[in-house]
Amino acid sequence: MYAMDDPELFKHPIAYLSEPGYWHLSPGEASGLRHWLAKGGCLIVDDFYFGEWTNFERSIHMVLPDAELVRLTVKHPIFDSFFQIKTLEGMTHPDNSQAKAEYYGIYENNDPKRRLMVIVNYNNDIGDNRNGRAAGGIQWTCRTTRTSSRRTTSFTQ
């Protein structure tokens, strides 16, 4: 775990930020994260819902003042890069089933033809959803099949 202004962060291409609804940055941390992103870092933001968006948005704009948060659909290449994800429907935040998952991105220079620098999992908690807690303790089986060079993943109870 690193602070956003820790030089050690630059040794890692990806960072995972959990619970950004409670994220409070110093000006130095905002600057450090901004420089890390500019040098090629990719930030994955996860585990927040409903009113926590306000604090996240305030904080991310301290880092990237001109950033535009763009809604990502299932047609975005990020959902077809390793696994072929066919739908984004049905996921909710594990603490509140009314919080329907949404996905956003921030592109370099706000240009969708450029690099996706920040991936936002809003109304979601990928970590909890992966370990089965989100489904009330239901264990999910992940089955990956390969057809030529494509992988398709399906989850079943």
N, C-alpha and C positions, 0 to 999 in steps of 0.2 A: 504494500500500500504506500502510495507516494502523495505528497502534497502537490498541488498543481504547478508550483514553482520550483519543485525539486529537480535539479539537473539529471538525476537518475531516470526520470520519466523519458528523457531523450534516447534511452537505450531500448525502448519498447515502441513498436509501431501501433499498437492498439491499447486503449485504456477503456475500462468499464466503470461507469459512474452509476452507482445505485442510490435510490431515494433522493433525487435532485429537488424534491419538494422542500427539502430542509438544507439545501446547498447555499452556503454563504461564503463568498469569496472576498479575499482582500484584493486591493488593486494589484499587488505583486503576483498573486495567484492567477488573476485574470490575464495579466500580461504573460506569465509563464505558459499557461495553457494556449493562449493565442499564438505564441511563437512555436510551440510544439506542433500545433495543428498546421501552421504555415510550412513547417519543415516536413510535412507528410504524415503526421499522426492522424489516427482515426479514433474518434470517441464514440462509444456505444453508451447510450443513456437509457436506464431501465428502472422499473419499480417505482412508479408514481401514478397518481390518478386524481381525477376531478380537480378540486381547487388547488392542488399542488402545482398545477401548470403555471400559475401566476408567478410563483417564486422561481421556478425553472426558467421561464422566459426572461425574467429580470436578470437572472444570473448569467444565462447564455449571452445576453446582449451586453453584459459587462465584458465578456470575452470577445465577442464578435458583434460590435455595435450595429453593423449594417446587415446582419444575417437575416435571411428570409427562411422561415421554416416551411418546407414544401411537403404536402401530404404525399406519401408513397402508396402506390397501388400494387396489387399482385403482379402487374405487368412490368414493374421495375426489375432490372437485371439482378439486383441484390437478392431477390427471391427465387432466382434461377441460376445461381452461380455455382453452387455445390450440390444442393438438393433442389429438386424441382417442386416448389411449393405451389399448389394449385388453388388454394383459397386462403384468405386472411380472416374469414368469418369464423365466429364461434369462440374466439379467445376473449377472456375477460381478466380483470385483475383478481387474483385469488382472495383478496380481502373484501371484494364487493362485486358480485356478479352483474350489477347494473353498469359497471365500468367496462364498456366495450372497447377492445384494443384498437388503437390507431397507430400508424407508423409515419414518421416524418424524417426529413433529411435536411441537412444544410450542405450546400455545394460550395466549392471554392469559387470565390467571386460571384456568388449567387447565380452561377451559370450551370444548368443541368447537363451541359456537354462536358463539364469539367469533373473533377474528383469529388466524390461524396465524402465529406470530412466528418460529419456527425450523423449518426443514426439514432433516432429517438423512438423508443418503445413506450408509448403513452397509454395509460389505462391498462397496464400490463406489468407482468413480473416474470420475465423469461426464466430467471433462476428458479423461482418456485414452481413455475409450470413444468420445468424440466424434471424436477424431482418428485412430481406426483402430488404434492401437497395441495396444489390449486384445485384438484379434482376431489377434494375431501378425502384424501388418502388413497384414491383409486390409482392403481399402478397401470401405467400405459406401456404397451409394447411398441417399440419402434422397429419397423421392418423396412429395410432398404433393398430395393431391387435394381438391377442394372440391365439396361437395354442398350446395346452398342455402347456409346460413350455417355449415356444419360443415366442419372440416378434418380429414382423416385422414392420418396419416403412417405409412408402412411403410418398413422398412429391408431391403435385399436385398444380397447379395454381387454 
